[in-house]
Amino acid sequence: MTKDAFDELLGKVGPLIAKADTRMRLSIGPAERLAICLRYLATGDSYRTIAFSYRVGHATVAVIVKEVAGAIWTALVEETMPVPQTEDWRAIAAGFQERWNFPNCVGAIDGKHVVIQAPANSGSLYFNYKSSHSLVLLAVVDAEYLFRVVDVGGFGRSSDGGSLRNSAFGESLRDGSLQLPPDTVIPGAERLGLLPHVFVGDEAFPLLDNLLRPFPGRQLTRERRLFNYRLSRARLVVECAFGILSSQWRMFRRVITTSPEVTELCVKATCVLHNFLRRKTIGRSSHTPVVPVVAESSDEAPTLRDAPMMGSNNATRRSIQLRETFCSYLNEEGVVSWQHKVV
C-alpha cells in the first residue's frame, strides 16, 4: 500500500475510528490505529508482537483491530463492493465474454476455509473435513479479480451440508432476487434460443439454472471435456483472486487466533481492501505476483483451503439441458482456435 493510498484510506476511515482526548491521557490517533490494524491484517503477527512494535498494550491492540476492521468494512463496502444491479451484472458478463470467452457469465463462485483456532466451548461446530477449525468464506468474483459478493461466517462443519444453501447469497439465488439480467440470445447462436445468465463454479457446487458446474466423471466425450476446460478457465479468476488476497494479507497464511466474530470482521475488511487497492491497478500492465506456499509442516500449511461439497447434486432437467446447450455453443459457435490444442 502506497502512502497516497494509506492517506486516502485514512480519510475514509479516520472519522469512524477517532477517539477524544481525556484529562487522564491522550488518545491514540486514527493514523496509528489504522496502521496497527493493517499491520495485523498484512502479517498475522500476534497482538503482543504488534504491541511491542507500537509501544501499546496487547489488550489495546485487540480492541483496535476489532474496531478498525469493522470501520474499514463500513467505510468501504458501499464504494468498493456495492450490491450489483442488473446493469452491473451485464457489465460483468461483458467482461467475461471479452477476457475469458465465456458467454452470459456473471461471476465465478468458490468457497474457502479460513482456518482458526478452536473457539472455547464450540465443540465440533467449526471442525471441518481436514481436521481443523474454520470459517467458510464464500465469494463471487468478476473478470477483473474483484470481489462482488462475499458471505463470511459459515461454520466449518456445515460446508458438507451446503454452505451455499444456507448463505444469504444462496437464498437470493434460489428465490430470484439477485436482479440478474433476463435471458438473452447469444449473438451468432440464435438457434440455441434464450439462455440465462449464470455463475460458474467447480464440482463442490450443485447444478442450477443459474449456476454451471463441470460434467462429472472421467470417461467424457471430447465435447464435454472441452466444455469443462472452458468453464474451468473462466472459473480460475476466483482462485486467482483468493491467491492475491492471501499474498497481500498474510493473516490468511497463519492459524487465526482471534474469536470468530473478530475473524469475520477481519476477513470482510481484507475483501474490501483488496477491491480498494485492486481498482487502482486495473488497466495497468503490472500484476500482483502470487507466491506459492511450500509447507514444511502442518503448522505452515496455507490457512485458506478449498471448501468441499456446497450442496446436493440433484439437478433439475432444465439445469441439465442448459448445461448441454452451453456445451453445444462452446463447441460450435463459441469455439476458439486454441482450445483443441489444449484438450
C-alpha positions as CSV (number, residue, x, y, z in Angstrom):
1,M,0.0,0.0,0.0
2,T,1.5,3.3,-1.1
3,K,1.5,6.4,1.2
4,D,-1.1,8.1,-1.0
5,A,-3.4,5.0,-0.8
6,F,-2.9,5.0,3.0
7,D,-3.8,8.7,3.3
8,E,-6.9,8.1,1.1
9,L,-8.0,5.2,3.3
10,L,-7.3,7.2,6.4
11,G,-9.6,10.0,5.1
12,K,-12.4,7.5,4.7
13,V,-11.9,5.5,7.9
14,G,-10.5,8.2,10.2
15,P,-13.7,9.8,11.3
16,L,-15.1,6.4,12.3
17,I,-12.1,5.5,14.5
18,A,-11.0,8.8,16.0
19,K,-11.1,9.0,19.8
20,A,-11.3,12.0,22.1
21,D,-8.5,13.0,24.5
22,T,-9.3,13.0,28.2
23,R,-7.8,14.7,31.2
24,M,-6.0,11.5,32.1
25,R,-4.2,10.8,28.8
26,L,-4.1,11.5,25.1
27,S,-5.9,9.1,22.8
28,I,-4.2,7.0,20.1
29,G,-4.6,8.9,16.8
30,P,-6.6,7.5,13.9
31,A,-3.4,7.1,11.7
32,E,-1.7,4.9,14.3
33,R,-4.9,2.9,15.0
34,L,-5.3,2.2,11.2
35,A,-1.6,1.3,10.9
36,I,-1.9,-1.2,13.8
37,C,-4.9,-2.9,12.2
38,L,-3.3,-3.0,8.8
39,R,-0.1,-4.5,10.4
40,Y,-2.2,-7.3,11.8
41,L,-4.0,-8.0,8.6
42,A,-0.8,-7.8,6.5
43,T,1.3,-10.0,8.7
44,G,-0.9,-12.1,11.0
45,D,1.5,-11.4,13.9
46,S,0.4,-11.9,17.4
47,Y,-1.1,-9.0,19.4
48,R,1.9,-9.0,21.7
49,T,4.4,-8.6,18.8
50,I,2.4,-5.7,17.4
51,A,2.1,-4.2,20.8
52,F,5.9,-4.1,21.2
53,S,6.3,-2.5,17.8
54,Y,3.9,0.3,18.6
55,R,4.5,0.6,22.4
56,V,0.9,0.0,23.4
57,G,-0.7,-2.7,25.4
58,H,-1.6,-6.0,23.8
59,A,-5.2,-5.6,25.1
60,T,-5.3,-2.2,23.4
61,V,-4.2,-3.8,20.1
62,A,-7.0,-6.4,20.4
63,V,-9.6,-3.6,20.8
64,I,-8.1,-1.6,17.9
65,V,-8.1,-4.5,15.5
66,K,-11.7,-5.2,16.2
67,E,-12.9,-1.6,15.9
68,V,-10.9,-0.6,12.9
69,A,-11.6,-3.8,10.9
70,G,-15.3,-3.1,11.4
71,A,-14.8,0.6,10.4
72,I,-13.0,-0.4,7.2
73,W,-15.9,-2.6,6.2
74,T,-18.4,0.1,7.0
75,A,-16.5,2.8,5.2
76,L,-15.6,0.9,2.0
77,V,-18.3,-1.6,1.4
78,E,-20.7,0.8,-0.4
79,E,-17.9,2.2,-2.6
80,T,-15.9,-0.9,-3.4
81,M,-18.4,-3.7,-3.1
82,P,-21.9,-2.3,-3.8
83,V,-24.8,-4.7,-4.3
84,P,-24.8,-5.4,-8.0
85,Q,-27.8,-4.3,-10.0
86,T,-28.9,-5.5,-13.4
87,E,-26.6,-3.2,-15.4
88,D,-23.7,-4.2,-13.2
89,W,-24.4,-7.9,-13.9
90,R,-24.4,-7.1,-17.7
91,A,-21.0,-5.3,-17.4
92,I,-19.6,-8.3,-15.6
93,A,-20.9,-10.7,-18.3
94,A,-19.4,-8.5,-21.0
95,G,-16.0,-8.7,-19.1
96,F,-16.1,-12.5,-19.0
97,Q,-17.0,-12.7,-22.7
98,E,-14.2,-10.4,-23.6
99,R,-11.4,-11.7,-21.4
100,W,-12.3,-15.4,-20.8
101,N,-14.5,-16.2,-23.8
102,F,-17.5,-17.4,-21.7
103,P,-20.9,-16.1,-22.6
104,N,-23.6,-14.9,-20.1
105,C,-21.3,-15.4,-17.2
106,V,-21.9,-13.0,-14.3
107,G,-19.3,-14.3,-11.9
108,A,-17.1,-17.1,-10.7
109,I,-18.0,-18.5,-7.3
110,D,-16.0,-20.5,-4.8
111,G,-15.7,-21.2,-1.1
112,K,-12.6,-21.3,1.1
113,H,-12.0,-22.4,4.6
114,V,-10.3,-19.7,6.8
115,V,-8.5,-21.7,9.4
116,I,-9.0,-20.5,13.0
117,Q,-8.0,-21.7,16.5
118,A,-10.8,-23.7,18.1
119,P,-13.1,-21.3,19.9
120,A,-13.9,-22.1,23.5
121,N,-16.9,-24.3,24.2
122,S,-17.6,-24.7,20.5
123,G,-17.4,-28.5,20.3
124,S,-17.3,-29.7,16.7
125,L,-19.2,-26.7,15.3
126,Y,-16.2,-25.3,13.5
127,F,-14.4,-28.6,12.9
128,N,-14.1,-29.3,9.2
129,Y,-13.2,-32.3,7.0
130,K,-9.5,-31.6,7.1
131,S,-9.4,-31.9,10.9
132,S,-9.0,-28.2,11.6
133,H,-11.4,-25.5,12.7
134,S,-12.5,-22.9,10.3
135,L,-15.0,-20.3,9.0
136,V,-16.2,-20.5,5.4
137,L,-15.6,-17.6,3.0
138,L,-18.0,-17.8,0.0
139,A,-17.2,-15.3,-2.7
140,V,-18.3,-14.2,-6.2
141,V,-15.5,-12.7,-8.4
142,D,-15.8,-10.8,-11.7
143,A,-13.4,-10.9,-14.7
144,E,-11.1,-8.2,-13.1
145,Y,-10.5,-10.3,-9.9
146,L,-12.8,-8.0,-7.9
147,F,-15.0,-9.4,-5.1
148,R,-18.6,-8.7,-5.9
149,V,-20.3,-10.7,-3.3
150,V,-18.9,-12.2,-0.1
151,D,-20.5,-14.2,2.6
152,V,-18.4,-14.9,5.7
153,G,-19.2,-16.9,8.8
154,G,-20.4,-20.3,7.7
155,F,-19.4,-23.0,10.2
156,G,-16.6,-25.3,9.1
157,R,-18.6,-28.4,9.8
158,S,-21.7,-27.2,7.8
159,S,-19.9,-27.0,4.4
160,D,-20.7,-30.6,3.5
161,G,-24.4,-29.8,4.2
162,G,-24.5,-26.8,1.9
163,S,-22.9,-23.5,2.9
164,L,-24.2,-22.1,-0.4
165,R,-27.8,-23.1,0.5
166,N,-27.5,-21.6,4.0
167,S,-25.9,-18.3,2.9
168,A,-27.8,-15.1,2.1
169,F,-26.4,-15.3,-1.5
170,G,-27.7,-18.8,-1.9
171,E,-31.2,-17.8,-0.8
172,S,-31.2,-14.9,-3.2
173,L,-30.0,-17.2,-6.0
174,R,-32.9,-19.6,-5.3
175,D,-35.7,-17.1,-5.0
176,G,-34.5,-15.0,-8.0
177,S,-33.9,-11.7,-6.1
178,L,-30.4,-11.1,-7.4
179,Q,-31.7,-8.9,-10.2
180,L,-29.9,-10.9,-12.9
181,P,-30.5,-9.7,-16.5
182,P,-33.3,-11.5,-18.3
183,D,-32.4,-14.5,-20.6
184,T,-30.8,-13.4,-23.8
185,V,-29.9,-14.8,-27.2
186,I,-26.1,-15.1,-27.7
187,P,-25.1,-13.3,-30.9
188,G,-24.4,-15.8,-33.6
189,A,-26.1,-18.6,-31.8
190,E,-29.8,-17.8,-32.4
191,R,-30.6,-21.5,-32.9
192,L,-30.0,-22.1,-29.2
193,G,-32.7,-19.6,-28.1
194,L,-32.8,-17.7,-24.9
195,L,-30.0,-18.6,-22.4
196,P,-29.9,-17.4,-18.7
197,H,-27.0,-15.6,-17.1
198,V,-25.0,-18.0,-15.0
199,F,-22.3,-18.2,-12.3
200,V,-19.5,-20.8,-12.8
201,G,-18.3,-23.0,-10.1
202,D,-16.4,-26.3,-9.5
203,E,-17.7,-29.7,-8.5
204,A,-18.4,-28.6,-5.0
205,F,-21.5,-26.7,-6.1
206,P,-24.8,-28.0,-7.3
207,L,-26.0,-27.7,-10.9
208,L,-28.7,-25.0,-11.0
209,D,-30.4,-22.9,-13.7
210,N,-28.1,-20.0,-12.9
211,L,-25.1,-22.0,-11.7
212,L,-22.9,-24.1,-14.0
213,R,-20.5,-26.8,-12.8
214,P,-18.3,-29.2,-14.9
215,F,-19.5,-32.5,-16.2
216,P,-18.7,-35.2,-13.7
217,G,-16.7,-38.4,-14.3
218,R,-13.6,-39.3,-16.3
219,Q,-15.0,-41.1,-19.3
220,L,-16.2,-38.0,-21.1
221,T,-16.7,-37.2,-24.7
222,R,-14.3,-34.6,-26.3
223,E,-17.1,-32.1,-26.4
224,R,-17.7,-32.4,-22.7
225,R,-14.0,-32.2,-21.9
226,L,-13.8,-29.0,-24.0
227,F,-16.7,-27.6,-22.0
228,N,-15.1,-28.5,-18.7
229,Y,-11.9,-26.7,-19.8
230,R,-13.6,-23.6,-21.0
231,L,-15.7,-23.4,-17.8
232,S,-12.6,-24.0,-15.6
233,R,-10.7,-21.3,-17.5
234,A,-13.4,-18.8,-16.6
235,R,-13.7,-20.1,-13.0
236,L,-10.0,-19.7,-12.3
237,V,-10.4,-16.0,-11.7
238,V,-11.9,-16.7,-8.3
239,E,-8.9,-19.0,-7.5
240,C,-6.5,-16.2,-8.6
241,A,-8.4,-13.6,-6.5
242,F,-8.1,-15.8,-3.4
243,G,-4.3,-16.2,-4.2
244,I,-3.9,-12.4,-4.5
245,L,-5.9,-12.0,-1.2
246,S,-3.7,-14.4,0.7
247,S,-0.5,-13.0,-0.8
248,Q,-1.3,-9.4,0.2
249,W,-2.9,-10.1,3.6
250,R,-0.7,-12.7,5.3
251,M,-3.2,-13.1,8.0
252,F,-4.5,-16.0,5.9
253,R,-1.2,-17.7,6.0
254,R,-1.5,-18.4,9.7
255,V,-4.0,-20.0,12.0
256,I,-6.1,-17.1,13.2
257,T,-6.3,-17.0,16.9
258,T,-9.0,-14.3,17.4
259,S,-12.6,-15.0,18.2
260,P,-14.9,-16.0,15.3
261,E,-16.6,-12.6,15.5
262,V,-13.3,-10.7,15.1
263,T,-12.1,-13.1,12.4
264,E,-15.3,-12.4,10.4
265,L,-14.7,-8.7,10.7
266,C,-11.0,-9.1,9.6
267,V,-11.9,-11.3,6.6
268,K,-14.5,-8.8,5.4
269,A,-12.1,-6.0,5.8
270,T,-9.4,-7.7,3.7
271,C,-12.0,-8.3,0.9
272,V,-13.0,-4.6,0.6
273,L,-9.3,-3.6,1.0
274,H,-8.5,-6.0,-1.9
275,N,-11.1,-4.2,-4.0
276,F,-9.9,-0.8,-2.8
277,L,-6.3,-1.5,-3.9
278,R,-7.2,-3.5,-7.0
279,R,-9.3,-0.8,-8.6
280,K,-6.3,1.5,-8.6
281,T,-4.3,-1.0,-10.7
282,I,-6.9,-2.1,-13.2
283,G,-5.7,-1.3,-16.7
284,R,-2.0,-1.2,-15.8
285,S,0.4,-3.7,-17.3
286,S,1.8,-4.7,-13.9
287,H,0.3,-7.6,-11.9
288,T,0.4,-8.9,-8.4
289,P,2.6,-11.9,-8.1
290,V,1.1,-14.9,-6.3
291,V,3.8,-16.5,-4.3
292,P,3.2,-20.3,-3.9
293,V,3.4,-21.7,-0.4
294,V,5.7,-24.6,0.4
295,A,4.6,-26.2,3.6
296,E,7.3,-28.0,5.6
297,S,5.0,-28.9,8.4
298,S,1.3,-28.9,9.3
299,D,1.8,-25.6,11.2
300,E,3.0,-23.9,8.0
301,A,0.2,-25.1,5.7
302,P,-1.9,-22.5,4.0
303,T,-4.9,-21.5,6.0
304,L,-7.1,-20.6,3.0
305,R,-8.3,-24.0,1.9
306,D,-10.8,-25.4,-0.6
307,A,-14.3,-26.0,0.7
308,P,-15.9,-29.4,-0.1
309,M,-19.4,-30.0,-1.4
310,M,-21.6,-27.0,-1.2
311,G,-24.9,-28.8,-1.8
312,S,-26.6,-31.8,-3.3
313,N,-26.0,-33.0,-6.8
314,N,-29.7,-33.4,-7.6
315,A,-30.2,-31.2,-10.6
316,T,-33.4,-30.4,-12.5
317,R,-33.9,-31.5,-16.1
318,R,-33.8,-27.9,-17.2
319,S,-30.5,-27.3,-15.5
320,I,-29.0,-30.4,-17.2
321,Q,-30.4,-29.3,-20.6
322,L,-29.0,-25.8,-20.1
323,R,-25.5,-27.2,-19.5
324,E,-25.8,-29.2,-22.6
325,T,-26.8,-26.1,-24.5
326,F,-23.8,-24.2,-23.3
327,C,-21.6,-27.2,-24.2
328,S,-23.0,-27.1,-27.7
329,Y,-22.3,-23.4,-28.0
330,L,-18.7,-23.7,-26.8
331,N,-18.0,-26.5,-29.3
332,E,-19.6,-24.8,-32.3
333,E,-20.5,-21.1,-32.5
334,G,-18.3,-20.1,-29.5
335,V,-15.3,-22.2,-30.4
336,V,-11.8,-20.6,-30.1
337,S,-8.9,-21.6,-32.3
338,W,-6.6,-22.8,-29.5
339,Q,-9.0,-24.9,-27.4
340,H,-8.4,-28.1,-29.5
341,K,-4.7,-27.8,-28.8
342,V,-5.3,-27.9,-25.0
343,V,-7.8,-30.7,-24.8
